[in-house]
C-alpha cells in the first residue's frame, strides 16, 4: 500500500472515523443502575451487571465491557425498583359491594435474561404485570368484605396480593417487592347512598344485639347476686332467729321514722304509741 495515502488528511479522517465506529461497536460502559443483556444475532447469550441481593455499590459488574462488534447488541434493563399501576378497577367484594380500586406494585428485574426472552423489554414486563395485578386484587378482595379494608386486616390483604402476584410474575424474571392499595372506594351517587344505608342498618342491628346480650347478662348476674344474698341471710338467720327478728325490726324503724322513707322536707309526722306497744319492744331490750 502506498505510504503516501496515510499522509492524506482525507484518508486519515476516514480511518479515524472507522476506528471510532469500531470502538463504539466493541466497547460499552454499563452503569451501576443498569443490567445489560447481550443479544447475539437476536438471541440472548449472557447478562452483565446482573442484580444480586445484598451486593455493595461499586463492587458489581458495572464498568467497561467488550463485545463482538456488529454481532452483539445490548438490551438495557433497569436494576432499580420499578412500578406498575392499576387505576380505577372495579372489584366485587364478598358482601356484594362494587368497589373502585386504585393500586400499584413495585417490582425488580432479578433475571434479565428470562425477562428479555419472555417480555423483550421493561415496557413489555409492565404491560404483562398490569392484568396480573388486577387478577390478584380481584381474587383477594372477592373473598373479603369491604369492612376489612377499613381495619387492621388491610395489611394482610395486601400481603396476600403480593404473594399471589409474585408467584405468577416469576415467569417474567421479576420479583414483586411491594403491593399497595391507594384507594378502595364505593362508587358515587345513589349506589353509594344505598350501600351506606345498608351498612348503617347492619351496624344498628349489631349494636341492638350487643345491648340485648348485655342486658341479659346483667339480669343473670343480678339474679345470681340476689340469690346468693338471700342464701347468706337465710343461713345466718337460721343460726339465730332472734337476730333475724331484730334485723327486721331495725329495718321497719328506719323506714317508719324517716331515715329511708320519712316525710317530705317542710312537713312533719307524729307517731303516738304506748310504751308497752309490741312494736317498740326492741327499744326496751331483748326479752
Secondary structure, DSSP 4 states (H G I P E B T S, - for coil): --GGGGG-HHHHHHHHHHHHHHHHHHEEEE-TTEEEEEEETTEEEEEES---TTPPTTSSS-EEEE--TTTEEEEEEE-S-EEEEEEEEEEE-TTS-EEEEEEEEEEEES-HHHHHHHTSSHHHHHHHHHHHHHHHHHHHHTTS-GGGGGSTTHHHHHHHHHHHHHHHHGGGTEEEEEEEEEEEEEPSSHHHHHHHHHHHHHHHHHHHHHHHHHHHHHHHHHHHHHHHHHHHHHHHHHH-HHHHHHHHHHHHHHHHTTTTT-PPTT--------TT-GGGGGGS---
